Amino acid sequence: MKQELGEDDVRSMIRLVGEVAALEGEHAVKKRYLMDGLCVLIDAEIWLWGLSCQTVPGAPQVYVNFTAGGMSDEQFPRLLKAIDHPDMSWVVAGFFKELSEKRPI
């Protein structure tokens, strides 16, 4: 089902992207600003941005970047424990299989 965005929402998103582009600082500072701003726009409290790969099909993911915001001191360790759970390998296996099959050369 296609859902239309209102003009105010689109303007808010464009404004946020413009603010990020003009923001001084390194990549991590801009990423955090963007994600915090998106949380405001969609009324979210927590965000996670992870970059991972699965070097061996069915094996655990290898994270090369992991950034999160809005979590309490109790929530973050629980998130890390969940990500490290052995079942996560098969949870993401289909995604990585499709990604490797459709990857442009």
C-alpha positions as a printed NumPy array, in Angstrom:
array([[  0.   ,   0.   ,   0.   ],
       [  1.423,   3.317,  -1.07 ],
       [  1.198,   6.121,   1.465],
       [  1.576,   9.774,   0.584],
       [  3.776,  12.123,   2.598],
       [  2.473,  15.55 ,   3.444],
       [  4.29 ,  18.671,   2.331],
       [  5.259,  19.558,   5.912],
       [  6.835,  16.122,   6.416],
       [  8.8  ,  16.378,   3.176],
       [  9.986,  19.887,   4.051],
       [ 11.098,  18.663,   7.488],
       [ 13.085,  15.811,   5.93 ],
       [ 14.732,  18.099,   3.373],
       [ 15.558,  20.612,   6.104],
       [ 17.174,  17.851,   8.187],
       [ 19.296,  16.637,   5.27 ],
       [ 20.382,  20.222,   4.608],
       [ 21.328,  20.693,   8.261],
       [ 23.374,  17.502,   8.18 ],
       [ 25.155,  18.617,   4.999],
       [ 26.06 ,  21.966,   6.577],
       [ 27.031,  20.497,   9.938],
       [ 30.649,  20.81 ,  11.002],
       [ 32.309,  17.649,  12.22 ],
       [ 33.256,  14.165,  11.228],
       [ 31.038,  11.481,   9.714],
       [ 29.988,  10.047,  13.1  ],
       [ 28.76 ,  13.461,  14.281],
       [ 26.66 ,  13.879,  11.149],
       [ 25.253,  10.348,  11.397],
       [ 24.179,  10.898,  15.005],
       [ 22.581,  14.265,  14.132],
       [ 20.686,  12.691,  11.232],
       [ 19.407,   9.777,  13.29 ],
       [ 18.429,  11.957,  16.244],
       [ 16.587,  14.243,  13.821],
       [ 14.775,  11.325,  12.185],
       [ 13.677,  10.154,  15.631],
       [ 12.104,  13.55 ,  16.236],
       [ 10.331,  13.404,  12.862],
       [  8.83 ,   9.944,  13.424],
       [  8.442,  10.182,  17.192],
       [ 10.936,   7.384,  17.92 ],
       [ 13.041,   7.089,  21.039],
       [ 15.807,   4.657,  20.052],
       [ 17.855,   4.158,  16.915],
       [ 20.532,   1.777,  15.708],
       [ 22.836,   2.019,  12.718],
       [ 24.936,  -1.045,  12.103],
       [ 27.204,  -2.025,   9.27 ],
       [ 27.963,  -5.706,   9.144],
       [ 28.832,  -8.515,   6.815],
       [ 28.561, -12.262,   6.924],
       [ 31.923, -13.57 ,   5.744],
       [ 30.842, -17.236,   5.84 ],
       [ 27.227, -18.164,   5.007],
       [ 25.471, -19.235,   8.187],
       [ 28.234, -17.843,  10.408],
       [ 27.751, -14.92 ,  12.804],
       [ 27.889, -11.419,  11.374],
       [ 31.014,  -9.34 ,  11.65 ],
       [ 30.259,  -5.745,  12.633],
       [ 32.526,  -3.045,  11.28 ],
       [ 30.453,  -0.146,  12.59 ],
       [ 27.826,   0.044,  15.271],
       [ 26.215,   3.263,  16.46 ],
       [ 23.099,   3.665,  18.575],
       [ 21.218,   6.389,  20.365],
       [ 18.487,   6.822,  22.933],
       [ 19.138,   3.609,  24.837],
       [ 19.365,   3.357,  28.578],
       [ 22.343,   1.839,  30.355],
       [ 20.312,  -1.355,  30.731],
       [ 19.076,  -1.567,  27.131],
       [ 22.393,  -1.336,  25.315],
       [ 23.983,  -4.453,  26.893],
       [ 20.771,  -6.385,  26.187],
       [ 20.95 ,  -5.303,  22.55 ],
       [ 24.543,  -6.489,  22.299],
       [ 23.585,  -9.818,  23.859],
       [ 20.719, -10.236,  21.365],
       [ 22.97 ,  -9.426,  18.408],
       [ 25.486, -12.006,  19.613],
       [ 22.828, -14.727,  19.972],
       [ 23.655, -17.84 ,  17.875],
       [ 20.239, -17.752,  16.154],
       [ 21.029, -14.372,  14.586],
       [ 23.104, -16.205,  11.957],
       [ 20.064, -17.874,  10.414],
       [ 17.859, -14.815,  11.004],
       [ 20.011, -12.75 ,   8.629],
       [ 21.109, -15.578,   6.304],
       [ 18.331, -14.921,   3.763],
       [ 19.145, -11.221,   3.629],
       [ 22.848, -11.834,   2.981],
       [ 22.059, -14.556,   0.407],
       [ 19.794, -12.215,  -1.531],
       [ 22.316,  -9.393,  -1.234],
       [ 25.132, -11.536,  -2.659],
       [ 22.941, -12.785,  -5.513],
       [ 21.751,  -9.313,  -6.534],
       [ 25.   ,  -7.449,  -5.965],
       [ 25.995,  -5.484,  -9.059],
       [ 29.417,  -6.311, -10.429]])
